[in-house]
Amino acid sequence: MHNTTILTGPSLHPLSGETKQLVILLHGYGANGDDLIELGHYWSSSLPEAEFLAPHALFPCEMTSLGYQWFSLADWQPSVLLEQIKVAAPILNKFIDQSLEKRGLKDDDLVLMGFSQGAMMALYTALTRPLSCAGVIGYSGSLIYGESTGQESQPPVLLVHGDADEVVPYEAMSHAQKRLSSMGIPVQTYTCPNFGHGIDQKGIELGGKFLREQLLKK
């Protein structure tokens, strides 16, 4: 793979007709951008100047011919996952940079949101970009992160996880919370009771509240 790789996927233009904020939605393993763009329809009513982008991941999924993956899950060792994330992150960063530049926006106009594998990508990318974005939302994911950030300030983070998650262990949220807090990063968490690997209604509502708090505070 090369840095000339171009990410594509569905988008949702702002209700106001003018983009002043950008929300990038990163899907999970074996899915595609169409799976998450519907969240934009839910959140856009209270963020009329936000544009939503849901790029398809870099690679065809190794387990299905229909979806995509940001990286392989053949080996779940954190060190292996981290090395693969480091391969994917420059391509995602290029997509972010181009998307912001095209709209005349800056990093503090941006929120990254991810589900599962996409949450791992969102957290890593947000914490390693030269400038801090407005915030990060991670649903049913984990923090795969190996080095200290060079950012002067850190983006606030919202983590949402089901306590009956059968794919990514629920404990991953508390581990991420402790690590982020130790780095001085503001972090909020919410547990979806009796809920598996997904996003429940309360989690969606909290995501919308977080977006408004971070994007409309300027």
CYANA upper distance limits for C-alpha pairs under 8 A (distance plus 0.5 A):
  1 MET  CA      5 THR  CA      7.62
  3 ASN  CA     90 PRO  CA      7.56
  3 ASN  CA     91 ILE  CA      6.28
  3 ASN  CA     94 LYS  CA      8.42
  4 THR  CA     91 ILE  CA      8.47
  5 THR  CA     91 ILE  CA      7.21
  6 ILE  CA     91 ILE  CA      8.04
  6 ILE  CA     95 PHE  CA      7.72
  7 LEU  CA     55 PRO  CA      6.39
  7 LEU  CA     56 HIS  CA      6.97
  7 LEU  CA     57 ALA  CA      7.68
  7 LEU  CA     58 LEU  CA      7.48
  7 LEU  CA     91 ILE  CA      8.31
  7 LEU  CA     92 LEU  CA      8.13
  7 LEU  CA     95 PHE  CA      7.04
  8 THR  CA     55 PRO  CA      5.55
  8 THR  CA     56 HIS  CA      6.42
  9 GLY  CA     33 GLY  CA      6.18
  9 GLY  CA     34 ASP  CA      7.95
  9 GLY  CA     53 LEU  CA      7.67
  9 GLY  CA     54 ALA  CA      6.05
  9 GLY  CA     55 PRO  CA      4.60
  9 GLY  CA     56 HIS  CA      5.75
 10 PRO  CA     33 GLY  CA      6.71
 10 PRO  CA     34 ASP  CA      6.79
 10 PRO  CA     37 ILE  CA      7.26
 10 PRO  CA     53 LEU  CA      6.76
 10 PRO  CA     54 ALA  CA      6.03
 10 PRO  CA     55 PRO  CA      7.08
 11 SER  CA     37 ILE  CA      7.32
 11 SER  CA     51 GLU  CA      7.93
 11 SER  CA     52 PHE  CA      6.01
 11 SER  CA     53 LEU  CA      4.94
 11 SER  CA     54 ALA  CA      6.59
 12 LEU  CA     37 ILE  CA      7.76
 12 LEU  CA     40 GLY  CA      7.23
 12 LEU  CA     41 HIS  CA      8.09
 12 LEU  CA     51 GLU  CA      6.29
 12 LEU  CA     52 PHE  CA      5.51
 12 LEU  CA     53 LEU  CA      7.06
 13 HIS  CA     17 GLY  CA      7.48
 13 HIS  CA     19 THR  CA      8.06
 13 HIS  CA     50 ALA  CA      7.91
 13 HIS  CA     51 GLU  CA      5.39
 13 HIS  CA     52 PHE  CA      7.14
 14 PRO  CA     18 GLU  CA      6.76
 14 PRO  CA     19 THR  CA      6.51
 14 PRO  CA     44 SER  CA      7.54
 14 PRO  CA     47 LEU  CA      8.39
 14 PRO  CA     48 PRO  CA      5.94
 14 PRO  CA     49 GLU  CA      5.52
 14 PRO  CA     50 ALA  CA      5.59
 14 PRO  CA     51 GLU  CA      5.36
 14 PRO  CA     52 PHE  CA      8.25
 15 LEU  CA     44 SER  CA      7.55
 15 LEU  CA     45 SER  CA      8.05
 15 LEU  CA     48 PRO  CA      5.27
 15 LEU  CA     49 GLU  CA      6.93
 15 LEU  CA     50 ALA  CA      8.33
 16 SER  CA     48 PRO  CA      5.83
 16 SER  CA     49 GLU  CA      6.03
 17 GLY  CA     49 GLU  CA      7.73
 18 GLU  CA     49 GLU  CA      6.44
 19 THR  CA     49 GLU  CA      5.68
 19 THR  CA     50 ALA  CA      6.14
 19 THR  CA     51 GLU  CA      6.36
 19 THR  CA    103 ARG  CA      7.45
 20 LYS  CA     49 GLU  CA      5.86
 20 LYS  CA     50 ALA  CA      6.50
 20 LYS  CA     51 GLU  CA      8.30
 20 LYS  CA    105 LEU  CA      7.55
 20 LYS  CA    109 ASP  CA      7.58
 21 GLN  CA     49 GLU  CA      6.69
 21 GLN  CA     50 ALA  CA      4.96
 21 GLN  CA     51 GLU  CA      6.79
 21 GLN  CA    105 LEU  CA      7.89
 21 GLN  CA    109 ASP  CA      5.40
 21 GLN  CA    110 LEU  CA      6.57
 21 GLN  CA    215 LEU  CA      7.28
 22 LEU  CA     50 ALA  CA      5.93
 22 LEU  CA     51 GLU  CA      5.51
 22 LEU  CA     52 PHE  CA      6.54
 22 LEU  CA     53 LEU  CA      8.18
 22 LEU  CA    100 LEU  CA      8.20
 22 LEU  CA    109 ASP  CA      6.67
 22 LEU  CA    110 LEU  CA      5.37
 22 LEU  CA    111 VAL  CA      7.03
 23 VAL  CA     50 ALA  CA      7.40
 23 VAL  CA     51 GLU  CA      6.74
 23 VAL  CA     52 PHE  CA      5.37
 23 VAL  CA     53 LEU  CA      6.88
 23 VAL  CA    110 LEU  CA      6.28
 23 VAL  CA    111 VAL  CA      5.43
 23 VAL  CA    112 LEU  CA      6.44
 23 VAL  CA    113 MET  CA      7.71
 24 ILE  CA     52 PHE  CA      6.37
 24 ILE  CA     53 LEU  CA      5.36
 24 ILE  CA     54 ALA  CA      6.38
 24 ILE  CA     55 PRO  CA      8.32
 24 ILE  CA    110 LEU  CA      8.17
 24 ILE  CA    111 VAL  CA      7.01
 24 ILE  CA    112 LEU  CA      5.58
 24 ILE  CA    113 MET  CA      6.60
 25 LEU  CA     33 GLY  CA      8.01
 25 LEU  CA     36 LEU  CA      7.00
 25 LEU  CA     37 ILE  CA      7.73
 25 LEU  CA     52 PHE  CA      7.74
 25 LEU  CA     53 LEU  CA      6.59
 25 LEU  CA     54 ALA  CA      5.21
 25 LEU  CA     55 PRO  CA      7.71
 25 LEU  CA    112 LEU  CA      6.85
 25 LEU  CA    113 MET  CA      5.39
 25 LEU  CA    114 GLY  CA      6.15
 25 LEU  CA    118 GLY  CA      8.47
 26 LEU  CA     33 GLY  CA      7.59
 26 LEU  CA     36 LEU  CA      8.08
 26 LEU  CA     54 ALA  CA      6.62
 26 LEU  CA     55 PRO  CA      7.23
 26 LEU  CA     56 HIS  CA      8.28
 26 LEU  CA     57 ALA  CA      8.21
 26 LEU  CA    112 LEU  CA      8.20
 26 LEU  CA    113 MET  CA      6.60
 26 LEU  CA    114 GLY  CA      4.92
 26 LEU  CA    115 PHE  CA      6.92
 26 LEU  CA    118 GLY  CA      5.09
 26 LEU  CA    119 ALA  CA      7.49
 26 LEU  CA    121 MET  CA      8.12
 26 LEU  CA    122 ALA  CA      7.56
 27 HIS  CA     31 ALA  CA      6.78
 27 HIS  CA     32 ASN  CA      6.44
 27 HIS  CA     33 GLY  CA      6.45
 27 HIS  CA     35 ASP  CA      7.50
 27 HIS  CA     36 LEU  CA      6.87
 27 HIS  CA     54 ALA  CA      7.99
 27 HIS  CA     56 HIS  CA      7.95
 27 HIS  CA     57 ALA  CA      7.97
 27 HIS  CA    114 GLY  CA      6.46
 27 HIS  CA    115 PHE  CA      5.96
 27 HIS  CA    116 SER  CA      7.91
 27 HIS  CA    117 GLN  CA      7.65
 27 HIS  CA    118 GLY  CA      5.45
 27 HIS  CA    119 ALA  CA      8.45
 28 GLY  CA     32 ASN  CA      7.96
 28 GLY  CA     69 GLN  CA      7.61
 28 GLY  CA    114 GLY  CA      7.94
 28 GLY  CA    115 PHE  CA      5.84
 28 GLY  CA    116 SER  CA      5.61
 28 GLY  CA    117 GLN  CA      5.25
 28 GLY  CA    118 GLY  CA      5.46
 28 GLY  CA    119 ALA  CA      8.26
 29 TYR  CA     61 CYS  CA      7.70
 29 TYR  CA     67 GLY  CA      8.10
 29 TYR  CA     68 TYR  CA      6.93
 29 TYR  CA     69 GLN  CA      5.41
 29 TYR  CA     70 TRP  CA      7.63
 29 TYR  CA    116 SER  CA      7.81
 29 TYR  CA    117 GLN  CA      6.31
 29 TYR  CA    118 GLY  CA      8.10
 30 GLY  CA     61 CYS  CA      5.86
 30 GLY  CA     63 MET  CA      7.69
 30 GLY  CA     64 THR  CA      7.04
 30 GLY  CA     66 LEU  CA      7.83
 30 GLY  CA     67 GLY  CA      4.81
 30 GLY  CA     68 TYR  CA      5.40
 30 GLY  CA     69 GLN  CA      6.23
 31 ALA  CA     35 ASP  CA      7.13
 31 ALA  CA     66 LEU  CA      8.12
 31 ALA  CA     67 GLY  CA      5.01
 31 ALA  CA     68 TYR  CA      6.14
 31 ALA  CA     69 GLN  CA      7.89
 32 ASN  CA     36 LEU  CA      8.26
 32 ASN  CA     55 PRO  CA      8.00
 32 ASN  CA     56 HIS  CA      5.54
 32 ASN  CA     57 ALA  CA      7.38
 32 ASN  CA     67 GLY  CA      6.14
 32 ASN  CA     68 TYR  CA      6.45
 33 GLY  CA     37 ILE  CA      6.81
 33 GLY  CA     54 ALA  CA      5.05
 33 GLY  CA     55 PRO  CA      5.68
 33 GLY  CA     56 HIS  CA      5.39
 33 GLY  CA     57 ALA  CA      8.33
 34 ASP  CA     38 GLU  CA      7.87
 34 ASP  CA     54 ALA  CA      7.55
 36 LEU  CA     40 GLY  CA      8.07
 36 LEU  CA     54 ALA  CA      7.10
 37 ILE  CA     41 HIS  CA      7.67
 37 ILE  CA     52 PHE  CA      7.68
 37 ILE  CA     53 LEU  CA      7.66
 37 ILE  CA     54 ALA  CA      6.30
 38 GLU  CA     42 TYR  CA      7.18
 39 LEU  CA     43 TRP  CA      6.68
 39 LEU  CA    204 ILE  CA      8.25
 40 GLY  CA     44 SER  CA      6.10
 40 GLY  CA     52 PHE  CA      6.35
 41 HIS  CA     45 SER  CA      7.82
 43 TRP  CA     47 LEU  CA      6.94
 43 TRP  CA    208 GLY  CA      6.11
 44 SER  CA     48 PRO  CA      5.95
 44 SER  CA     49 GLU  CA      8.41
 44 SER  CA     50 ALA  CA      7.20
 46 SER  CA    208 GLY  CA      8.45
 46 SER  CA    212 ARG  CA      8.04
 47 LEU  CA    212 ARG  CA      7.40
 56 HIS  CA     68 TYR  CA      7.20
 57 ALA  CA     68 TYR  CA      5.94
 57 ALA  CA     69 GLN  CA      5.88
 57 ALA  CA     70 TRP  CA      5.55
 58 LEU  CA     68 TYR  CA      7.39
 58 LEU  CA     69 GLN  CA      6.90
 58 LEU  CA     70 TRP  CA      6.00
 58 LEU  CA     71 PHE  CA      8.47
 58 LEU  CA     88 ALA  CA      7.81
 59 PHE  CA     68 TYR  CA      5.95
 59 PHE  CA     69 GLN  CA      5.80
 59 PHE  CA     70 TRP  CA      6.75
 59 PHE  CA     71 PHE  CA      7.81
 60 PRO  CA     64 THR  CA      8.42
 60 PRO  CA     65 SER  CA      7.43
 60 PRO  CA     66 LEU  CA      8.26
 60 PRO  CA     67 GLY  CA      6.70
 60 PRO  CA     68 TYR  CA      4.84
 60 PRO  CA     69 GLN  CA      6.57
 61 CYS  CA     65 SER  CA      6.98
 61 CYS  CA     66 LEU  CA      7.95
 61 CYS  CA     67 GLY  CA      5.95
 61 CYS  CA     68 TYR  CA      4.78
 61 CYS  CA     69 GLN  CA      5.46
 61 CYS  CA     72 SER  CA      8.47
 62 GLU  CA     69 GLN  CA      8.25
 62 GLU  CA     72 SER  CA      7.78
 70 TRP  CA     85 ILE  CA      8.07
 70 TRP  CA     88 ALA  CA      7.06
 70 TRP  CA    117 GLN  CA      7.67
 70 TRP  CA    118 GLY  CA      7.88
 70 TRP  CA    121 MET  CA      8.27
 71 PHE  CA     81 LEU  CA      8.11
 71 PHE  CA     84 GLN  CA      6.43
 71 PHE  CA     85 ILE  CA      7.20
 71 PHE  CA     88 ALA  CA      7.84
 72 SER  CA     81 LEU  CA      8.36
 72 SER  CA     84 GLN  CA      8.13
 73 LEU  CA     81 LEU  CA      8.17
 75 ASP  CA     80 VAL  CA      7.27
 75 ASP  CA     81 LEU  CA      7.91
 76 TRP  CA     80 VAL  CA      7.47
 76 TRP  CA     81 LEU  CA      6.90
 77 GLN  CA     81 LEU  CA      6.77
 78 PRO  CA     82 LEU  CA      6.44
 78 PRO  CA    144 ILE  CA      6.86
 79 SER  CA     83 GLU  CA      6.86
 80 VAL  CA     84 GLN  CA      7.01
 81 LEU  CA     85 ILE  CA      6.63
 81 LEU  CA    144 ILE  CA      7.75
 82 LEU  CA     86 LYS  CA      6.67
 82 LEU  CA    144 ILE  CA      6.50
 82 LEU  CA    145 TYR  CA      7.25
 82 LEU  CA    146 GLY  CA      7.83
 83 GLU  CA     87 VAL  CA      7.16
 84 GLN  CA     88 ALA  CA      7.03
 85 ILE  CA     89 ALA  CA      6.36
 85 ILE  CA    121 MET  CA      7.23
 85 ILE  CA    124 TYR  CA      8.35
 86 LYS  CA     90 PRO  CA      7.73
 87 VAL  CA     91 ILE  CA      8.36
 88 ALA  CA     92 LEU  CA      7.00
 89 ALA  CA     93 ASN  CA      6.45
 89 ALA  CA    121 MET  CA      7.67
 89 ALA  CA    124 TYR  CA      8.41
 89 ALA  CA    125 THR  CA      6.60
 90 PRO  CA     94 LYS  CA      6.63
 91 ILE  CA     95 PHE  CA      6.89
 92 LEU  CA     96 ILE  CA      6.71
 92 LEU  CA    125 THR  CA      8.37
 93 ASN  CA     97 ASP  CA      6.53
 93 ASN  CA    125 THR  CA      7.70
 93 ASN  CA    129 ARG  CA      8.15
 94 LYS  CA     98 GLN  CA      6.57
 95 PHE  CA     99 SER  CA      6.48
 96 ILE  CA    100 LEU  CA      6.63
 97 ASP  CA    101 GLU  CA      6.58
 98 GLN  CA    102 LYS  CA      6.45
 99 SER  CA    103 ARG  CA      7.06
100 LEU  CA    104 GLY  CA      6.54
100 LEU  CA    105 LEU  CA      5.35
100 LEU  CA    106 LYS  CA      6.61
100 LEU  CA    107 ASP  CA      7.96
101 GLU  CA    105 LEU  CA      6.57
101 GLU  CA    106 LYS  CA      8.10
105 LEU  CA    109 ASP  CA      6.69
106 LYS  CA    110 LEU  CA      7.66
107 ASP  CA    131 LEU  CA      6.94
107 ASP  CA    132 SER  CA      6.72
107 ASP  CA    133 CYS  CA      5.02
107 ASP  CA    134 ALA  CA      7.30
108 ASP  CA    132 SER  CA      7.16
108 ASP  CA    133 CYS  CA      5.14
108 ASP  CA    134 ALA  CA      5.04
108 ASP  CA    215 LEU  CA      8.38
109 ASP  CA    133 CYS  CA      7.41
109 ASP  CA    134 ALA  CA      6.58
109 ASP  CA    215 LEU  CA      6.85
110 LEU  CA    133 CYS  CA      5.90
110 LEU  CA    134 ALA  CA      5.93
110 LEU  CA    135 GLY  CA      7.69
110 LEU  CA    215 LEU  CA      8.03
111 VAL  CA    133 CYS  CA      6.67
111 VAL  CA    134 ALA  CA      5.90
111 VAL  CA    135 GLY  CA      5.37
111 VAL  CA    136 VAL  CA      6.14
111 VAL  CA    137 ILE  CA      8.20
111 VAL  CA    211 LEU  CA      7.82
111 VAL  CA    215 LEU  CA      8.24
112 LEU  CA    122 ALA  CA      6.22
112 LEU  CA    126 ALA  CA      7.74
112 LEU  CA    133 CYS  CA      8.33
112 LEU  CA    135 GLY  CA      7.07
112 LEU  CA    136 VAL  CA      5.39
112 LEU  CA    137 ILE  CA      6.90
113 MET  CA    118 GLY  CA      8.18
113 MET  CA    119 ALA  CA      7.11
113 MET  CA    122 ALA  CA      6.64
113 MET  CA    136 VAL  CA      6.15
113 MET  CA    137 ILE  CA      5.01
113 MET  CA    138 GLY  CA      6.43
113 MET  CA    139 TYR  CA      8.43
114 GLY  CA    118 GLY  CA      4.75
114 GLY  CA    119 ALA  CA      4.24
114 GLY  CA    120 MET  CA      7.77
114 GLY  CA    121 MET  CA      7.70
114 GLY  CA    122 ALA  CA      6.14
114 GLY  CA    137 ILE  CA      6.84
114 GLY  CA    138 GLY  CA      5.69
114 GLY  CA    139 TYR  CA      6.70
114 GLY  CA    141 GLY  CA      8.43
115 PHE  CA    119 ALA  CA      5.20
115 PHE  CA    120 MET  CA      8.49
115 PHE  CA    138 GLY  CA      6.55
115 PHE  CA    139 TYR  CA      5.15
115 PHE  CA    140 SER  CA      6.50
115 PHE  CA    141 GLY  CA      6.83
115 PHE  CA    198 GLY  CA      8.48
116 SER  CA    120 MET  CA      7.18
116 SER  CA    138 GLY  CA      8.04
116 SER  CA    139 TYR  CA      6.58
116 SER  CA    140 SER  CA      5.37
116 SER  CA    141 GLY  CA      4.63
116 SER  CA    142 SER  CA      7.93
116 SER  CA    168 VAL  CA      7.86
117 GLN  CA    121 MET  CA      6.99
117 GLN  CA    141 GLY  CA      6.76
118 GLY  CA    122 ALA  CA      6.55
118 GLY  CA    138 GLY  CA      8.48
118 GLY  CA    141 GLY  CA      8.06
119 ALA  CA    123 LEU  CA      6.57
119 ALA  CA    137 ILE  CA      7.82
119 ALA  CA    138 GLY  CA      5.11
119 ALA  CA    139 TYR  CA      6.65
119 ALA  CA    140 SER  CA      7.79
119 ALA  CA    141 GLY  CA      5.58
119 ALA  CA    142 SER  CA      7.40
120 MET  CA    124 TYR  CA      6.69
120 MET  CA    138 GLY  CA      8.08
120 MET  CA    141 GLY  CA      6.33
120 MET  CA    142 SER  CA      6.12
120 MET  CA    143 LEU  CA      6.26
120 MET  CA    144 ILE  CA      6.75
121 MET  CA    125 THR  CA      6.40
122 ALA  CA    126 ALA  CA      6.45
122 ALA  CA    136 VAL  CA      7.33
122 ALA  CA    137 ILE  CA      8.28
122 ALA  CA    138 GLY  CA      7.77
123 LEU  CA    127 LEU  CA      6.66
123 LEU  CA    136 VAL  CA      7.14
123 LEU  CA    138 GLY  CA      7.73
123 LEU  CA    143 LEU  CA      7.09
123 LEU  CA    144 ILE  CA      8.50
124 TYR  CA    128 THR  CA      6.75
124 TYR  CA    143 LEU  CA      7.75
124 TYR  CA    144 ILE  CA      7.24
124 TYR  CA    145 TYR  CA      6.61
125 THR  CA    129 ARG  CA      6.56
126 ALA  CA    132 SER  CA      7.27
126 ALA  CA    133 CYS  CA      7.07
126 ALA  CA    136 VAL  CA      7.61
126 ALA  CA    155 PRO  CA      7.89
127 LEU  CA    132 SER  CA      7.81
127 LEU  CA    149 THR  CA      6.59
127 LEU  CA    151 GLN  CA      8.15
127 LEU  CA    154 GLN  CA      7.66
127 LEU  CA    155 PRO  CA      8.05
128 THR  CA    149 THR  CA      6.12
128 THR  CA    150 GLY  CA      7.71
128 THR  CA    151 GLN  CA      8.02
129 ARG  CA    151 GLN  CA      8.03
130 PRO  CA    150 GLY  CA      7.44
130 PRO  CA    151 GLN  CA      6.49
131 LEU  CA    151 GLN  CA      6.50
131 LEU  CA    152 GLU  CA      8.41
132 SER  CA    151 GLN  CA      7.00
132 SER  CA    152 GLU  CA      8.48
132 SER  CA    153 SER  CA      6.83
132 SER  CA    154 GLN  CA      6.29
132 SER  CA    155 PRO  CA      6.10
133 CYS  CA    154 GLN  CA      8.50
133 CYS  CA    155 PRO  CA      6.25
134 ALA  CA    155 PRO  CA      6.17
134 ALA  CA    156 PRO  CA      7.69
134 ALA  CA    214 GLN  CA      6.25
134 ALA  CA    215 LEU  CA      7.05
135 GLY  CA    155 PRO  CA      5.25
135 GLY  CA    156 PRO  CA      5.44
135 GLY  CA    157 VAL  CA      6.29
135 GLY  CA    158 LEU  CA      8.49
135 GLY  CA    211 LEU  CA      8.26
135 GLY  CA    214 GLN  CA      6.88
136 VAL  CA    155 PRO  CA      7.24
136 VAL  CA    156 PRO  CA      6.93
136 VAL  CA    157 VAL  CA      5.29
136 VAL  CA    158 LEU  CA      6.81
137 ILE  CA    157 VAL  CA      6.36
137 ILE  CA    158 LEU  CA      5.28
137 ILE  CA    159 LEU  CA      6.52
137 ILE  CA    160 VAL  CA      8.41
137 ILE  CA    207 GLY  CA      7.44
138 GLY  CA    142 SER  CA      8.42
138 GLY  CA    157 VAL  CA      8.11
138 GLY  CA    158 LEU  CA      6.73
138 GLY  CA    159 LEU  CA      5.37
138 GLY  CA    160 VAL  CA      6.82
139 TYR  CA    159 LEU  CA      6.51
139 TYR  CA    160 VAL  CA      5.37
139 TYR  CA    161 HIS  CA      6.40
139 TYR  CA    198 GLY  CA      8.06
139 TYR  CA    199 ILE  CA      7.27
140 SER  CA    159 LEU  CA      8.28
140 SER  CA    160 VAL  CA      6.71
140 SER  CA    161 HIS  CA      5.14
140 SER  CA    162 GLY  CA      7.37
140 SER  CA    165 ASP  CA      8.15
140 SER  CA    168 VAL  CA      7.06
140 SER  CA    170 TYR  CA      8.24
140 SER  CA    173 MET  CA      8.37
140 SER  CA    197 HIS  CA      6.80
140 SER  CA    198 GLY  CA      7.20
140 SER  CA    199 ILE  CA      8.22
141 GLY  CA    161 HIS  CA      7.99
141 GLY  CA    168 VAL  CA      6.96
141 GLY  CA    172 ALA  CA      7.68
141 GLY  CA    173 MET  CA      7.86
142 SER  CA    168 VAL  CA      8.06
142 SER  CA    172 ALA  CA      5.78
142 SER  CA    173 MET  CA      6.81
142 SER  CA    176 ALA  CA      6.81
143 LEU  CA    172 ALA  CA      8.00
143 LEU  CA    175 HIS  CA      8.37
143 LEU  CA    176 ALA  CA      5.81
154 GLN  CA    184 GLY  CA      8.14
154 GLN  CA    185 ILE  CA      6.17
154 GLN  CA    186 PRO  CA      8.29
155 PRO  CA    185 ILE  CA      7.36
155 PRO  CA    186 PRO  CA      7.92
156 PRO  CA    185 ILE  CA      6.64
156 PRO  CA    186 PRO  CA      5.29
156 PRO  CA    187 VAL  CA      6.31
157 VAL  CA    185 ILE  CA      7.94
157 VAL  CA    186 PRO  CA      6.73
157 VAL  CA    187 VAL  CA      5.14
157 VAL  CA    188 GLN  CA      6.73
158 LEU  CA    187 VAL  CA      6.26
158 LEU  CA    188 GLN  CA      5.24
158 LEU  CA    189 THR  CA      6.25
158 LEU  CA    207 GLY  CA      8.12
158 LEU  CA    210 PHE  CA      7.83
159 LEU  CA    173 MET  CA      7.26
159 LEU  CA    177 GLN  CA      8.48
159 LEU  CA    187 VAL  CA      7.91
159 LEU  CA    188 GLN  CA      6.68
159 LEU  CA    189 THR  CA      5.18
159 LEU  CA    190 TYR  CA      6.91
160 VAL  CA    173 MET  CA      8.09
160 VAL  CA    189 THR  CA      6.23
160 VAL  CA    190 TYR  CA      5.34
160 VAL  CA    191 THR  CA      6.48
160 VAL  CA    192 CYS  CA      7.64
160 VAL  CA    203 GLY  CA      6.88
161 HIS  CA    165 ASP  CA      7.99
161 HIS  CA    170 TYR  CA      6.79
161 HIS  CA    173 MET  CA      7.17
161 HIS  CA    190 TYR  CA      7.11
161 HIS  CA    191 THR  CA      5.78
161 HIS  CA    192 CYS  CA      6.35
161 HIS  CA    197 HIS  CA      8.31
161 HIS  CA    199 ILE  CA      8.44
162 GLY  CA    170 TYR  CA      6.87
162 GLY  CA    191 THR  CA      6.14
162 GLY  CA    192 CYS  CA      4.83
162 GLY  CA    193 PRO  CA      6.62
162 GLY  CA    194 ASN  CA      7.21
162 GLY  CA    195 PHE  CA      5.12
162 GLY  CA    196 GLY  CA      5.73
162 GLY  CA    197 HIS  CA      6.97
162 GLY  CA    198 GLY  CA      7.88
163 ASP  CA    170 TYR  CA      5.76
163 ASP  CA    191 THR  CA      6.85
163 ASP  CA    192 CYS  CA      6.66
163 ASP  CA    193 PRO  CA      6.28
163 ASP  CA    194 ASN  CA      6.41
163 ASP  CA    195 PHE  CA      6.47
163 ASP  CA    196 GLY  CA      7.32
164 ALA  CA    170 TYR  CA      7.46
164 ALA  CA    193 PRO  CA      8.02
164 ALA  CA    194 ASN  CA      5.96
164 ALA  CA    195 PHE  CA      5.60
164 ALA  CA    196 GLY  CA      5.12
164 ALA  CA    197 HIS  CA      8.03
165 ASP  CA    169 PRO  CA      6.43
165 ASP  CA    170 TYR  CA      6.43
165 ASP  CA    195 PHE  CA      7.04
165 ASP  CA    196 GLY  CA      4.38
165 ASP  CA    197 HIS  CA      5.16
165 ASP  CA    198 GLY  CA      8.46
166 GLU  CA    196 GLY  CA      6.57
166 GLU  CA    197 HIS  CA      6.73
167 VAL  CA    197 HIS  CA      6.76
168 VAL  CA    172 ALA  CA      7.66
168 VAL  CA    197 HIS  CA      7.81
170 TYR  CA    174 SER  CA      8.32
171 GLU  CA    175 HIS  CA      6.87
172 ALA  CA    176 ALA  CA      6.58
173 MET  CA    177 GLN  CA      6.57
173 MET  CA    189 THR  CA      8.23
174 SER  CA    178 LYS  CA      6.66
175 HIS  CA    179 ARG  CA      6.75
176 ALA  CA    180 LEU  CA      6.47
177 GLN  CA    181 SER  CA      6.47
177 GLN  CA    187 VAL  CA      7.00
177 GLN  CA    188 GLN  CA      8.46
177 GLN  CA    189 THR  CA      8.12
178 LYS  CA    182 SER  CA      6.61
179 ARG  CA    183 MET  CA      6.97
180 LEU  CA    184 GLY  CA      7.04
180 LEU  CA    185 ILE  CA      5.77
180 LEU  CA    186 PRO  CA      7.95
180 LEU  CA    187 VAL  CA      7.45
181 SER  CA    185 ILE  CA      5.75
181 SER  CA    186 PRO  CA      7.04
181 SER  CA    187 VAL  CA      7.29
190 TYR  CA    203 GLY  CA      8.00
192 CYS  CA    200 ASP  CA      7.61
192 CYS  CA    202 LYS  CA      8.23
192 CYS  CA    203 GLY  CA      7.78
195 PHE  CA    200 ASP  CA      8.20
199 ILE  CA    203 GLY  CA      6.49
199 ILE  CA    204 ILE  CA      7.27
200 ASP  CA    204 ILE  CA      6.88
201 GLN  CA    205 GLU  CA      6.76
202 LYS  CA    206 LEU  CA      6.65
203 GLY  CA    207 GLY  CA      6.59
204 ILE  CA    208 GLY  CA      6.81
205 GLU  CA    209 LYS  CA      6.81
206 LEU  CA    210 PHE  CA      6.60
207 GLY  CA    211 LEU  CA      6.66
208 GLY  CA    212 ARG  CA      6.78
209 LYS  CA    213 GLU  CA      6.69
210 PHE  CA    214 GLN  CA      6.68
211 LEU  CA    215 LEU  CA      6.32
211 LEU  CA    216 LEU  CA      8.44
212 ARG  CA    216 LEU  CA      5.93
212 ARG  CA    217 LYS  CA      8.22
213 GLU  CA    217 LYS  CA      6.51
